Every structure is written in C-alpha cells, then in structure tokens.
C-alpha cells in the first residue's frame, strides 16, 4: 500500500482572528505535538503545499467573492501601515489578518496538491492539516471561520482537471457544511454525506433537498454508537450506489464529547471507526483514494487525539 501524505505549512499558523478566538494557531501546534510524542510523524509523508491558483479557486467560488477577499486583504495591509487595526471583521465570528489571504490560498493548495498526488498514485491517501478551515465557505460568501471551501474546490478539481466522473464528500463536523452544500447541491457527479448537530450553527441546517445530498441532522448529546448506526443506514448504501472514484473528507473533530463548541458525544474510537468505514468504501470503489482536510475541533487535547486516531486508520499503523 502507498504512503499517507501529511500536508501543512507555517503560513497556517500566521492566520489568526484575534485573542481568545477558538479557531487559533494552537490547534495545529497541538496536532504536531501529538504526532511527535506518539511517533506517528515517522509514518507520514510530510509535504509543504504551494498556493492554489485563482483559476482553481473559481471552480467552486464566484469571481467577485475571490476579488472581494483579495481587496479586503489589500485594504487591511494598507490600513495597518497607517497605524490601523490588525484585523478586519467579515461577521461576528470571522475576521482576516494580513496573513489570511496567503493562508487561505495555501489551504486550498494543500487540498489540490494532495489530490494530484493521490490520483497519480504517488500517495495512497492524504491528510491536510490546514487553517483556515473551509466547509462553511459558500460559493459567494465567507462565514463560520471559513474563506475558501478547500474540500469543494478539490472535489471540483478532481472532476474538471483530472476527468473523474464521480466523487464523494464526507463531512463529519459537528456543524453542518452549509458552504459545501451550497456549492455542490444538484451536481450529480458529487455525493455529499454528513451528520451534524441540529438545531445548531449555521441556522436552519441543510437548506437543499437535492438528491445528491445525504445530510443527517442529529440532536445534541447524540453518542457515537447512535452515529455509527446512522452511518450504516444512511451513508453506506448511498456511497456504495454512487461508487465514487475518489473520496474527500471534511474532517471536523468538534463532535467530540470534550469539545465545548458542540454538544455531541463522540470519542476518538468513533472517529477511527468512521474513518475505517470511509476507507472500506474507498478501497472497494476508489482505488483507496482519500483526501481529508481539517475542519473543526477546538478542545486542543481532544483534537490532537482524534486526528491521531484518524491518521492511524489512514496510514494503517
């Protein structure tokens, strides 16, 4: 079996949205520390990604959205030189600093370079330890800590640039991937399956009844065994019917019972089980091809342990 790629870059540490914000650079530091202390780092093919081109970003986003973010970034840099603030808020939860633009381009670039390496057979699968996350970013709107939708861009890229016919997106973040839904709803080449706490952020949960979406709302305090049962009943038959040639994962770990940004009850073993079921499908239909991108997860210890569990399954160690 091939290697598991691990894509990250120091640019992801430079993006931050202000003191005390839960989506912070320390998240990646906690993951790195866990990989080192467990020795898992030695089992991974570590790579530093470049930045995605705007042409590839626009596979999933409108040109005006991309231009608006670039303009906000340029204006912030100019304001800072004149003694202005270090951040510019897009909404109450989401802000940019002078490094956000580069980090967001590189986060998407990680997903694209991982896709290239996995499709070419250079890697069996890959995990992208990126910031900012992406699954709340809509075609024409940044929100929920997200600016560009890394997984949706990569899925479109696999279809448009590599000529795949069918791919799947699996989203197991505690929050609904509304941005991914907004971008892929109605595209029958892409099957999106998810579970998410509901009612919860973003308001309303799934907004589309498109047949290529299997978005499963669950109540607060749902535990791992219940989620596993729902996956077997709701996800697996649809994934098997779709026969994806590649699988993309929005890997959020904020459904962990220790994470205060959600109220679900999963533990590391549940994330390992979910990853194994995804891997089973990938081995059967997708030549094992998986690209996973970090989304949520804000309790640093729980995040690091959960990513370790996820990576151990991907790397088969």
TORKOL-4160 file (C-alpha; in steps of 0.2 Angstrom, whole numbers, padded with zeros to 4 digits, m for minus):
317
<pt num="1" X="0000" Y="0000" Z="0000"/>
<pt num="2" X="0006" Y="0018" Z="m0003"/>
<pt num="3" X="0010" Y="0031" Z="0009"/>
<pt num="4" X="m0001" Y="0043" Z="0018"/>
<pt num="5" X="0003" Y="0061" Z="0014"/>
<pt num="6" X="0003" Y="0075" Z="0028"/>
<pt num="7" X="0001" Y="0092" Z="0020"/>
<pt num="8" X="0004" Y="0108" Z="0031"/>
<pt num="9" X="0014" Y="0124" Z="0031"/>
<pt num="10" X="0019" Y="0138" Z="0043"/>
<pt num="11" X="0008" Y="0150" Z="0034"/>
<pt num="12" X="m0007" Y="0141" Z="0043"/>
<pt num="13" X="0000" Y="0147" Z="0060"/>
<pt num="14" X="0001" Y="0165" Z="0054"/>
<pt num="15" X="m0018" Y="0167" Z="0051"/>
<pt num="16" X="m0027" Y="0172" Z="0067"/>
<pt num="17" X="m0043" Y="0181" Z="0071"/>
<pt num="18" X="m0040" Y="0189" Z="0087"/>
<pt num="19" X="m0035" Y="0184" Z="0105"/>
<pt num="20" X="m0046" Y="0171" Z="0113"/>
<pt num="21" X="m0054" Y="0165" Z="0096"/>
<pt num="22" X="m0056" Y="0146" Z="0096"/>
<pt num="23" X="m0050" Y="0144" Z="0078"/>
<pt num="24" X="m0032" Y="0148" Z="0083"/>
<pt num="25" X="m0015" Y="0143" Z="0078"/>
<pt num="26" X="m0013" Y="0132" Z="0093"/>
<pt num="27" X="m0024" Y="0119" Z="0085"/>
<pt num="28" X="m0011" Y="0114" Z="0073"/>
<pt num="29" X="0003" Y="0115" Z="0087"/>
<pt num="30" X="m0007" Y="0103" Z="0097"/>
<pt num="31" X="m0008" Y="0091" Z="0082"/>
<pt num="32" X="0010" Y="0092" Z="0079"/>
<pt num="33" X="0015" Y="0089" Z="0097"/>
<pt num="34" X="0004" Y="0073" Z="0097"/>
<pt num="35" X="0012" Y="0067" Z="0081"/>
<pt num="36" X="0029" Y="0069" Z="0088"/>
<pt num="37" X="0025" Y="0061" Z="0105"/>
<pt num="38" X="0017" Y="0046" Z="0098"/>
<pt num="39" X="0030" Y="0043" Z="0084"/>
<pt num="40" X="0016" Y="0044" Z="0071"/>
<pt num="41" X="0025" Y="0058" Z="0062"/>
<pt num="42" X="0038" Y="0045" Z="0056"/>
<pt num="43" X="0024" Y="0035" Z="0047"/>
<pt num="44" X="0018" Y="0050" Z="0036"/>
<pt num="45" X="0025" Y="0058" Z="0020"/>
<pt num="46" X="0026" Y="0076" Z="0026"/>
<pt num="47" X="0024" Y="0089" Z="0012"/>
<pt num="48" X="0023" Y="0108" Z="0011"/>
<pt num="49" X="0010" Y="0114" Z="m0002"/>
<pt num="50" X="0010" Y="0129" Z="m0013"/>
<pt num="51" X="m0004" Y="0141" Z="m0016"/>
<pt num="52" X="m0019" Y="0137" Z="m0026"/>
<pt num="53" X="m0022" Y="0147" Z="m0042"/>
<pt num="54" X="m0036" Y="0159" Z="m0043"/>
<pt num="55" X="m0042" Y="0149" Z="m0058"/>
<pt num="56" X="m0044" Y="0133" Z="m0047"/>
<pt num="57" X="m0052" Y="0143" Z="m0033"/>
<pt num="58" X="m0065" Y="0149" Z="m0045"/>
<pt num="59" X="m0070" Y="0131" Z="m0049"/>
<pt num="60" X="m0080" Y="0132" Z="m0033"/>
<pt num="61" X="m0082" Y="0151" Z="m0030"/>
<pt num="62" X="m0088" Y="0166" Z="m0039"/>
<pt num="63" X="m0075" Y="0178" Z="m0046"/>
<pt num="64" X="m0082" Y="0193" Z="m0036"/>
<pt num="65" X="m0081" Y="0183" Z="m0020"/>
<pt num="66" X="m0062" Y="0180" Z="m0023"/>
<pt num="67" X="m0059" Y="0198" Z="m0028"/>
<pt num="68" X="m0068" Y="0204" Z="m0013"/>
<pt num="69" X="m0057" Y="0194" Z="m0001"/>
<pt num="70" X="m0042" Y="0200" Z="m0010"/>
<pt num="71" X="m0047" Y="0218" Z="m0009"/>
<pt num="72" X="m0051" Y="0217" Z="0009"/>
<pt num="73" X="m0034" Y="0209" Z="0012"/>
<pt num="74" X="m0025" Y="0223" Z="0002"/>
<pt num="75" X="m0035" Y="0236" Z="0011"/>
<pt num="76" X="m0031" Y="0229" Z="0028"/>
<pt num="77" X="m0012" Y="0229" Z="0024"/>
<pt num="78" X="m0013" Y="0247" Z="0019"/>
<pt num="79" X="m0023" Y="0252" Z="0035"/>
<pt num="80" X="m0010" Y="0243" Z="0046"/>
<pt num="81" X="0004" Y="0253" Z="0038"/>
<pt num="82" X="m0006" Y="0269" Z="0043"/>
<pt num="83" X="m0007" Y="0263" Z="0061"/>
<pt num="84" X="m0024" Y="0254" Z="0059"/>
<pt num="85" X="m0031" Y="0238" Z="0067"/>
<pt num="86" X="m0023" Y="0221" Z="0064"/>
<pt num="87" X="m0040" Y="0213" Z="0060"/>
<pt num="88" X="m0055" Y="0216" Z="0048"/>
<pt num="89" X="m0071" Y="0208" Z="0053"/>
<pt num="90" X="m0082" Y="0199" Z="0040"/>
<pt num="91" X="m0095" Y="0194" Z="0053"/>
<pt num="92" X="m0096" Y="0192" Z="0072"/>
<pt num="93" X="m0086" Y="0176" Z="0071"/>
<pt num="94" X="m0075" Y="0178" Z="0056"/>
<pt num="95" X="m0060" Y="0190" Z="0053"/>
<pt num="96" X="m0045" Y="0192" Z="0042"/>
<pt num="97" X="m0027" Y="0197" Z="0047"/>
<pt num="98" X="m0013" Y="0202" Z="0035"/>
<pt num="99" X="m0009" Y="0184" Z="0033"/>
<pt num="100" X="m0026" Y="0176" Z="0030"/>
<pt num="101" X="m0026" Y="0178" Z="0011"/>
<pt num="102" X="m0010" Y="0168" Z="0009"/>
<pt num="103" X="m0015" Y="0155" Z="0021"/>
<pt num="104" X="m0032" Y="0153" Z="0013"/>
<pt num="105" X="m0024" Y="0151" Z="m0004"/>
<pt num="106" X="m0011" Y="0138" Z="0003"/>
<pt num="107" X="m0025" Y="0128" Z="0012"/>
<pt num="108" X="m0034" Y="0126" Z="m0004"/>
<pt num="109" X="m0017" Y="0122" Z="m0012"/>
<pt num="110" X="m0014" Y="0108" Z="0000"/>
<pt num="111" X="m0031" Y="0100" Z="m0005"/>
<pt num="112" X="m0026" Y="0102" Z="m0023"/>
<pt num="113" X="m0008" Y="0095" Z="m0022"/>
<pt num="114" X="m0015" Y="0081" Z="m0011"/>
<pt num="115" X="m0027" Y="0077" Z="m0024"/>
<pt num="116" X="m0014" Y="0077" Z="m0038"/>
<pt num="117" X="m0003" Y="0065" Z="m0028"/>
<pt num="118" X="m0016" Y="0053" Z="m0023"/>
<pt num="119" X="m0023" Y="0052" Z="m0041"/>
<pt num="120" X="m0006" Y="0050" Z="m0048"/>
<pt num="121" X="m0003" Y="0035" Z="m0036"/>
<pt num="122" X="0011" Y="0044" Z="m0028"/>
<pt num="123" X="0002" Y="0043" Z="m0011"/>
<pt num="124" X="m0012" Y="0031" Z="m0006"/>
<pt num="125" X="m0021" Y="0045" Z="0004"/>
<pt num="126" X="m0018" Y="0061" Z="0012"/>
<pt num="127" X="m0022" Y="0072" Z="0027"/>
<pt num="128" X="m0021" Y="0091" Z="0025"/>
<pt num="129" X="m0018" Y="0100" Z="0042"/>
<pt num="130" X="m0024" Y="0117" Z="0036"/>
<pt num="131" X="m0031" Y="0133" Z="0043"/>
<pt num="132" X="m0042" Y="0142" Z="0039"/>
<pt num="133" X="m0055" Y="0128" Z="0038"/>
<pt num="134" X="m0067" Y="0128" Z="0023"/>
<pt num="135" X="m0084" Y="0119" Z="0024"/>
<pt num="136" X="m0094" Y="0135" Z="0029"/>
<pt num="137" X="m0087" Y="0145" Z="0014"/>
<pt num="138" X="m0101" Y="0146" Z="0001"/>
<pt num="139" X="m0099" Y="0150" Z="m0017"/>
<pt num="140" X="m0101" Y="0169" Z="m0014"/>
<pt num="141" X="m0099" Y="0171" Z="0005"/>
<pt num="142" X="m0086" Y="0168" Z="0018"/>
<pt num="143" X="m0093" Y="0164" Z="0035"/>
<pt num="144" X="m0090" Y="0152" Z="0050"/>
<pt num="145" X="m0071" Y="0154" Z="0051"/>
<pt num="146" X="m0070" Y="0149" Z="0033"/>
<pt num="147" X="m0065" Y="0159" Z="0017"/>
<pt num="148" X="m0062" Y="0146" Z="0003"/>
<pt num="149" X="m0070" Y="0129" Z="0003"/>
<pt num="150" X="m0055" Y="0118" Z="0002"/>
<pt num="151" X="m0064" Y="0101" Z="0000"/>
<pt num="152" X="m0077" Y="0108" Z="m0013"/>
<pt num="153" X="m0063" Y="0116" Z="m0023"/>
<pt num="154" X="m0053" Y="0099" Z="m0023"/>
<pt num="155" X="m0068" Y="0089" Z="m0027"/>
<pt num="156" X="m0072" Y="0100" Z="m0042"/>
<pt num="157" X="m0054" Y="0100" Z="m0047"/>
<pt num="158" X="m0054" Y="0081" Z="m0047"/>
<pt num="159" X="m0068" Y="0081" Z="m0059"/>
<pt num="160" X="m0063" Y="0096" Z="m0070"/>
<pt num="161" X="m0044" Y="0094" Z="m0071"/>
<pt num="162" X="m0042" Y="0075" Z="m0069"/>
<pt num="163" X="m0058" Y="0069" Z="m0078"/>
<pt num="164" X="m0065" Y="0059" Z="m0064"/>
<pt num="165" X="m0084" Y="0055" Z="m0066"/>
<pt num="166" X="m0090" Y="0053" Z="m0048"/>
<pt num="167" X="m0083" Y="0058" Z="m0031"/>
<pt num="168" X="m0090" Y="0059" Z="m0014"/>
<pt num="169" X="m0088" Y="0071" Z="0000"/>
<pt num="170" X="m0090" Y="0065" Z="0018"/>
<pt num="171" X="m0092" Y="0078" Z="0032"/>
<pt num="172" X="m0092" Y="0073" Z="0050"/>
<pt num="173" X="m0090" Y="0090" Z="0058"/>
<pt num="174" X="m0102" Y="0095" Z="0072"/>
<pt num="175" X="m0108" Y="0109" Z="0062"/>
<pt num="176" X="m0117" Y="0107" Z="0045"/>
<pt num="177" X="m0106" Y="0110" Z="0030"/>
<pt num="178" X="m0118" Y="0123" Z="0023"/>
<pt num="179" X="m0105" Y="0130" Z="0011"/>
<pt num="180" X="m0101" Y="0113" Z="0004"/>
<pt num="181" X="m0119" Y="0110" Z="0001"/>
<pt num="182" X="m0121" Y="0127" Z="m0007"/>
<pt num="183" X="m0108" Y="0123" Z="m0019"/>
<pt num="184" X="m0111" Y="0105" Z="m0024"/>
<pt num="185" X="m0130" Y="0104" Z="m0022"/>
<pt num="186" X="m0138" Y="0097" Z="m0038"/>
<pt num="187" X="m0121" Y="0091" Z="m0046"/>
<pt num="188" X="m0124" Y="0073" Z="m0048"/>
<pt num="189" X="m0106" Y="0069" Z="m0050"/>
<pt num="190" X="m0103" Y="0073" Z="m0032"/>
<pt num="191" X="m0112" Y="0064" Z="m0017"/>
<pt num="192" X="m0111" Y="0073" Z="m0001"/>
<pt num="193" X="m0115" Y="0064" Z="0015"/>
<pt num="194" X="m0114" Y="0071" Z="0033"/>
<pt num="195" X="m0121" Y="0071" Z="0050"/>
<pt num="196" X="m0122" Y="0087" Z="0061"/>
<pt num="197" X="m0129" Y="0093" Z="0077"/>
<pt num="198" X="m0146" Y="0101" Z="0074"/>
<pt num="199" X="m0153" Y="0114" Z="0078"/>
<pt num="200" X="m0136" Y="0122" Z="0079"/>
<pt num="201" X="m0125" Y="0134" Z="0069"/>
<pt num="202" X="m0127" Y="0138" Z="0055"/>
<pt num="203" X="m0146" Y="0142" Z="0057"/>
<pt num="204" X="m0158" Y="0130" Z="0048"/>
<pt num="205" X="m0146" Y="0116" Z="0045"/>
<pt num="206" X="m0147" Y="0108" Z="0027"/>
<pt num="207" X="m0156" Y="0120" Z="0015"/>
<pt num="208" X="m0157" Y="0109" Z="0000"/>
<pt num="209" X="m0167" Y="0094" Z="m0005"/>
<pt num="210" X="m0155" Y="0090" Z="m0019"/>
<pt num="211" X="m0154" Y="0071" Z="m0022"/>
<pt num="212" X="m0135" Y="0071" Z="m0021"/>
<pt num="213" X="m0135" Y="0076" Z="m0003"/>
<pt num="214" X="m0137" Y="0064" Z="0012"/>
<pt num="215" X="m0137" Y="0077" Z="0026"/>
<pt num="216" X="m0142" Y="0069" Z="0043"/>
<pt num="217" X="m0146" Y="0080" Z="0057"/>
<pt num="218" X="m0145" Y="0073" Z="0075"/>
<pt num="219" X="m0149" Y="0081" Z="0092"/>
<pt num="220" X="m0137" Y="0087" Z="0105"/>
<pt num="221" X="m0129" Y="0074" Z="0116"/>
<pt num="222" X="m0130" Y="0060" Z="0102"/>
<pt num="223" X="m0117" Y="0047" Z="0106"/>
<pt num="224" X="m0105" Y="0038" Z="0095"/>
<pt num="225" X="m0115" Y="0021" Z="0094"/>
<pt num="226" X="m0130" Y="0031" Z="0088"/>
<pt num="227" X="m0120" Y="0040" Z="0074"/>
<pt num="228" X="m0112" Y="0023" Z="0069"/>
<pt num="229" X="m0129" Y="0016" Z="0066"/>
<pt num="230" X="m0135" Y="0031" Z="0056"/>
<pt num="231" X="m0119" Y="0030" Z="0045"/>
<pt num="232" X="m0123" Y="0011" Z="0042"/>
<pt num="233" X="m0141" Y="0015" Z="0037"/>
<pt num="234" X="m0140" Y="0032" Z="0029"/>
<pt num="235" X="m0122" Y="0034" Z="0022"/>
<pt num="236" X="m0116" Y="0017" Z="0017"/>
<pt num="237" X="m0129" Y="0012" Z="0004"/>
<pt num="238" X="m0129" Y="0029" Z="m0005"/>
<pt num="239" X="m0110" Y="0028" Z="m0005"/>
<pt num="240" X="m0110" Y="0011" Z="m0012"/>
<pt num="241" X="m0123" Y="0015" Z="m0025"/>
<pt num="242" X="m0113" Y="0031" Z="m0031"/>
<pt num="243" X="m0097" Y="0021" Z="m0032"/>
<pt num="244" X="m0085" Y="0036" Z="m0030"/>
<pt num="245" X="m0069" Y="0036" Z="m0039"/>
<pt num="246" X="m0062" Y="0047" Z="m0025"/>
<pt num="247" X="m0067" Y="0052" Z="m0008"/>
<pt num="248" X="m0064" Y="0069" Z="0000"/>
<pt num="249" X="m0067" Y="0071" Z="0019"/>
<pt num="250" X="m0071" Y="0087" Z="0029"/>
<pt num="251" X="m0063" Y="0081" Z="0045"/>
<pt num="252" X="m0071" Y="0091" Z="0059"/>
<pt num="253" X="m0067" Y="0084" Z="0077"/>
<pt num="254" X="m0079" Y="0096" Z="0087"/>
<pt num="255" X="m0092" Y="0082" Z="0089"/>
<pt num="256" X="m0080" Y="0075" Z="0102"/>
<pt num="257" X="m0088" Y="0075" Z="0119"/>
<pt num="258" X="m0074" Y="0086" Z="0127"/>
<pt num="259" X="m0077" Y="0100" Z="0114"/>
<pt num="260" X="m0087" Y="0115" Z="0121"/>
<pt num="261" X="m0091" Y="0122" Z="0103"/>
<pt num="262" X="m0103" Y="0107" Z="0101"/>
<pt num="263" X="m0114" Y="0096" Z="0112"/>
<pt num="264" X="m0111" Y="0079" Z="0104"/>
<pt num="265" X="m0104" Y="0064" Z="0112"/>
<pt num="266" X="m0091" Y="0056" Z="0101"/>
<pt num="267" X="m0074" Y="0050" Z="0106"/>
<pt num="268" X="m0058" Y="0045" Z="0097"/>
<pt num="269" X="m0063" Y="0027" Z="0094"/>
<pt num="270" X="m0079" Y="0034" Z="0085"/>
<pt num="271" X="m0068" Y="0045" Z="0073"/>
<pt num="272" X="m0057" Y="0030" Z="0070"/>
<pt num="273" X="m0072" Y="0019" Z="0066"/>
<pt num="274" X="m0079" Y="0032" Z="0054"/>
<pt num="275" X="m0063" Y="0034" Z="0045"/>
<pt num="276" X="m0062" Y="0015" Z="0043"/>
<pt num="277" X="m0079" Y="0014" Z="0035"/>
<pt num="278" X="m0074" Y="0028" Z="0023"/>
<pt num="279" X="m0058" Y="0019" Z="0019"/>
<pt num="280" X="m0068" Y="0002" Z="0016"/>
<pt num="281" X="m0078" Y="0011" Z="0003"/>
<pt num="282" X="m0063" Y="0019" Z="m0004"/>
<pt num="283" X="m0054" Y="0003" Z="m0006"/>
<pt num="284" X="m0069" Y="m0005" Z="m0014"/>
<pt num="285" X="m0073" Y="0008" Z="m0027"/>
<pt num="286" X="m0060" Y="0022" Z="m0027"/>
<pt num="287" X="m0043" Y="0013" Z="m0028"/>
<pt num="288" X="m0041" Y="0018" Z="m0009"/>
<pt num="289" X="m0040" Y="0037" Z="m0014"/>
<pt num="290" X="m0045" Y="0048" Z="0000"/>
<pt num="291" X="m0040" Y="0067" Z="0003"/>
<pt num="292" X="m0045" Y="0073" Z="0021"/>
<pt num="293" X="m0045" Y="0091" Z="0026"/>
<pt num="294" X="m0046" Y="0098" Z="0044"/>
<pt num="295" X="m0061" Y="0107" Z="0048"/>
<pt num="296" X="m0067" Y="0110" Z="0066"/>
<pt num="297" X="m0060" Y="0104" Z="0083"/>
<pt num="298" X="m0057" Y="0116" Z="0097"/>
<pt num="299" X="m0053" Y="0107" Z="0113"/>
<pt num="300" X="m0034" Y="0105" Z="0109"/>
<pt num="301" X="m0031" Y="0089" Z="0118"/>
<pt num="302" X="m0047" Y="0080" Z="0111"/>
<pt num="303" X="m0042" Y="0087" Z="0093"/>
<pt num="304" X="m0025" Y="0081" Z="0094"/>
<pt num="305" X="m0030" Y="0063" Z="0100"/>
<pt num="306" X="m0044" Y="0062" Z="0087"/>
<pt num="307" X="m0033" Y="0067" Z="0072"/>
<pt num="308" X="m0021" Y="0054" Z="0078"/>
<pt num="309" X="m0035" Y="0041" Z="0078"/>
<pt num="310" X="m0040" Y="0047" Z="0060"/>
<pt num="311" X="m0022" Y="0046" Z="0054"/>
<pt num="312" X="m0018" Y="0029" Z="0061"/>
<pt num="313" X="m0033" Y="0022" Z="0051"/>
<pt num="314" X="m0027" Y="0031" Z="0035"/>
<pt num="315" X="m0009" Y="0026" Z="0037"/>
<pt num="316" X="m0014" Y="0008" Z="0043"/>
<pt num="317" X="m0002" Y="0010" Z="0058"/>
